[in-house]
Amino acid sequence: MKDGETVFEFNSFQGPWGNSGAVEQISFNAQTGVIEYVLPKNCIAKTRIGYPNGSLVRTIGYGIPKKSGFHSEKWDGYEQSGKMIIKEMEGLTANVLAYGHL
């Protein structure tokens, strides 16, 4: 609960943070590092950069409570260790996962 409002409801029997939920209108610009998306409900979100059906290269946000609505996150272009810039590599995509429910 935050400011008297339920942010999400945790149920350990329904996956890591509850039922998975929808994420809408995901857009990703690898050159600027901007990831934009819409959450239809309050949830816990995980944002990652990687290749479709392939390797994960960076977790941007993990287990972060988010309110419904538009969200924008910025990726710095580095892979997980923070030592190598990879934003110029072709085929990168953003993945946003939502868990939890009211």
Phi and psi in degrees as GROMACS dihedral restraints (atoms count N, CA, C in turn):
[ dihedral_restraints ]
;  ai    aj    ak    al  type     phi  dphi    fc
    3     4     5     6     1  -137.7    20    10
    4     5     6     7     1   127.0    20    10
    6     7     8     9     1    52.3    20    10
    7     8     9    10     1    38.7    20    10
    9    10    11    12     1    76.9    20    10
   10    11    12    13     1     4.7    20    10
   12    13    14    15     1  -117.9    20    10
   13    14    15    16     1   136.0    20    10
   15    16    17    18     1   -69.0    20    10
   16    17    18    19     1   125.4    20    10
   18    19    20    21     1   -87.2    20    10
   19    20    21    22     1   -45.0    20    10
   21    22    23    24     1  -160.0    20    10
   22    23    24    25     1   164.5    20    10
   24    25    26    27     1  -117.1    20    10
   25    26    27    28     1   119.5    20    10
   27    28    29    30     1   -86.9    20    10
   28    29    30    31     1   134.3    20    10
   30    31    32    33     1  -139.3    20    10
   31    32    33    34     1   106.2    20    10
   33    34    35    36     1   -67.1    20    10
   34    35    36    37     1   -12.2    20    10
   36    37    38    39     1   -87.3    20    10
   37    38    39    40     1    -0.4    20    10
   39    40    41    42     1  -119.7    20    10
   40    41    42    43     1    50.1    20    10
   42    43    44    45     1    89.9    20    10
   43    44    45    46     1  -172.9    20    10
   45    46    47    48     1   -59.9    20    10
   46    47    48    49     1   -39.9    20    10
   48    49    50    51     1  -136.8    20    10
   49    50    51    52     1    29.6    20    10
   51    52    53    54     1   106.6    20    10
   52    53    54    55     1  -167.9    20    10
   54    55    56    57     1   -66.9    20    10
   55    56    57    58     1   147.3    20    10
   57    58    59    60     1   -74.3    20    10
   58    59    60    61     1   150.0    20    10
   60    61    62    63     1  -128.6    20    10
   61    62    63    64     1   174.0    20    10
   63    64    65    66     1   -80.7    20    10
   64    65    66    67     1   145.7    20    10
   66    67    68    69     1  -125.7    20    10
   67    68    69    70     1   130.3    20    10
   69    70    71    72     1  -114.3    20    10
   70    71    72    73     1   155.9    20    10
   72    73    74    75     1    52.3    20    10
   73    74    75    76     1    47.5    20    10
   75    76    77    78     1   -74.2    20    10
   76    77    78    79     1   128.0    20    10
   78    79    80    81     1  -132.1    20    10
   79    80    81    82     1   147.0    20    10
   81    82    83    84     1  -142.9    20    10
   82    83    84    85     1   128.3    20    10
   84    85    86    87     1  -115.3    20    10
   85    86    87    88     1   106.0    20    10
   87    88    89    90     1   -64.0    20    10
   88    89    90    91     1   -31.2    20    10
   90    91    92    93     1   -70.3    20    10
   91    92    93    94     1   -41.1    20    10
   93    94    95    96     1   -91.5    20    10
   94    95    96    97     1   -19.9    20    10
   96    97    98    99     1    80.3    20    10
   97    98    99   100     1    10.9    20    10
   99   100   101   102     1   -87.8    20    10
  100   101   102   103     1   127.6    20    10
  102   103   104   105     1  -116.4    20    10
  103   104   105   106     1   124.0    20    10
  105   106   107   108     1  -123.9    20    10
  106   107   108   109     1   144.3    20    10
  108   109   110   111     1  -163.3    20    10
  109   110   111   112     1   166.2    20    10
  111   112   113   114     1  -122.1    20    10
  112   113   114   115     1   131.4    20    10
  114   115   116   117     1  -105.3    20    10
  115   116   117   118     1   121.7    20    10
  117   118   119   120     1   -73.3    20    10
  118   119   120   121     1   -19.0    20    10
  120   121   122   123     1  -138.9    20    10
  121   122   123   124     1   160.7    20    10
  123   124   125   126     1   -62.2    20    10
  124   125   126   127     1   142.0    20    10
  126   127   128   129     1  -165.3    20    10
  127   128   129   130     1  -177.4    20    10
  129   130   131   132     1  -105.4    20    10
  130   131   132   133     1   133.5    20    10
  132   133   134   135     1  -119.4    20    10
  133   134   135   136     1   150.0    20    10
  135   136   137   138     1  -130.3    20    10
  136   137   138   139     1   124.6    20    10
  138   139   140   141     1  -115.9    20    10
  139   140   141   142     1   128.3    20    10
  141   142   143   144     1  -137.1    20    10
  142   143   144   145     1   154.9    20    10
  144   145   146   147     1  -113.9    20    10
  145   146   147   148     1   138.0    20    10
  147   148   149   150     1  -175.4    20    10
  148   149   150   151     1  -161.4    20    10
  150   151   152   153     1  -109.9    20    10
  151   152   153   154     1   141.3    20    10
  153   154   155   156     1   -57.4    20    10
  154   155   156   157     1   130.9    20    10
  156   157   158   159     1    54.1    20    10
  157   158   159   160     1    33.0    20    10
  159   160   161   162     1  -147.2    20    10
  160   161   162   163     1  -146.3    20    10
  162   163   164   165     1   -75.0    20    10
  163   164   165   166     1   141.9    20    10
  165   166   167   168     1   -83.0    20    10
  166   167   168   169     1   132.7    20    10
  168   169   170   171     1  -113.6    20    10
  169   170   171   172     1   -20.1    20    10
  171   172   173   174     1  -163.7    20    10
  172   173   174   175     1   134.8    20    10
  174   175   176   177     1   -99.4    20    10
  175   176   177   178     1   122.7    20    10
  177   178   179   180     1   -88.5    20    10
  178   179   180   181     1   -48.1    20    10
  180   181   182   183     1  -140.4    20    10
  181   182   183   184     1   137.0    20    10
  183   184   185   186     1  -133.4    20    10
  184   185   186   187     1   116.9    20    10
  186   187   188   189     1    69.0    20    10
  187   188   189   190     1    39.7    20    10
  189   190   191   192     1  -100.7    20    10
  190   191   192   193     1   121.6    20    10
  192   193   194   195     1   -63.6    20    10
  193   194   195   196     1   132.8    20    10
  195   196   197   198     1  -134.0    20    10
  196   197   198   199     1   145.4    20    10
  198   199   200   201     1   -86.9    20    10
  199   200   201   202     1   159.3    20    10
  201   202   203   204     1   -61.0    20    10
  202   203   204   205     1   154.9    20    10
  204   205   206   207     1   118.8    20    10
  205   206   207   208     1  -168.5    20    10
  207   208   209   210     1   -76.4    20    10
  208   209   210   211     1   139.2    20    10
  210   211   212   213     1  -135.9    20    10
  211   212   213   214     1   147.8    20    10
  213   214   215   216     1  -136.1    20    10
  214   215   216   217     1   131.1    20    10
  216   217   218   219     1  -127.4    20    10
  217   218   219   220     1   154.6    20    10
  219   220   221   222     1  -117.8    20    10
  220   221   222   223     1   129.4    20    10
  222   223   224   225     1  -102.6    20    10
  223   224   225   226     1   136.8    20    10
  225   226   227   228     1   -82.6    20    10
  226   227   228   229     1    -2.4    20    10
  228   229   230   231     1    91.8    20    10
  229   230   231   232     1    -4.7    20    10
  231   232   233   234     1   -93.1    20    10
  232   233   234   235     1   154.6    20    10
  234   235   236   237     1   -78.6    20    10
  235   236   237   238     1  -179.5    20    10
  237   238   239   240     1   -55.8    20    10
  238   239   240   241     1   -38.3    20    10
  240   241   242   243     1   -74.5    20    10
  241   242   243   244     1   -16.2    20    10
  243   244   245   246     1    78.5    20    10
  244   245   246   247     1    14.1    20    10
  246   247   248   249     1  -104.6    20    10
  247   248   249   250     1   -22.2    20    10
  249   250   251   252     1  -128.5    20    10
  250   251   252   253     1   126.9    20    10
  252   253   254   255     1   -77.0    20    10
  253   254   255   256     1   128.1    20    10
  255   256   257   258     1  -125.5    20    10
  256   257   258   259     1     7.2    20    10
  258   259   260   261     1   -63.0    20    10
  259   260   261   262     1   -18.2    20    10
  261   262   263   264     1   -82.0    20    10
  262   263   264   265     1   -11.2    20    10
  264   265   266   267     1   -71.5    20    10
  265   266   267   268     1   140.5    20    10
  267   268   269   270     1   -79.1    20    10
  268   269   270   271     1   149.2    20    10
  270   271   272   273     1    90.6    20    10
  271   272   273   274     1     0.3    20    10
  273   274   275   276     1   -67.7    20    10
  274   275   276   277     1   145.7    20    10
  276   277   278   279     1  -140.9    20    10
  277   278   279   280     1   160.5    20    10
  279   280   281   282     1  -104.5    20    10
  280   281   282   283     1   145.1    20    10
  282   283   284   285     1  -130.4    20    10
  283   284   285   286     1   126.5    20    10
  285   286   287   288     1  -119.5    20    10
  286   287   288   289     1   123.1    20    10
  288   289   290   291     1  -110.9    20    10
  289   290   291   292     1   138.6    20    10
  291   292   293   294     1  -120.9    20    10
  292   293   294   295     1   137.7    20    10
  294   295   296   297     1  -135.4    20    10
  295   296   297   298     1   154.1    20    10
  297   298   299   300     1    98.5    20    10
  298   299   300   301     1   170.6    20    10
  300   301   302   303     1  -162.2    20    10
  301   302   303   304     1   164.2    20    10
